[in-house]
């Protein structure tokens, strides 16, 4: 993958690649239910682009996860490898 300043990926695809959603239709459902924010603003469309440095807030079940995107994957990865593309942020402060 080339490192460019304007590199982006669709949010629905990213959710699948990082294993926050099993399929793109589930990712779209998360967006429709307004359980996903990018940089503190609700994501309104599955086609919104995400870039390195964006902070995602996801509501998954009763859990809230806040993650920063460190790099963009090219495909769905193993769970261990998927975690290398983001870091969990502390929600307490």
Buried (B, 14 or more C-beta within 10 A) or exposed (E): EEEEEEBBBBBBBBBBBBBBBEEBEEBBBBBEEEBBBBEEEEBEEBEBBBEBEBBBBBBEEEEEBBBEBEEBBEEEBEEEEBBEBBEEBEEEE
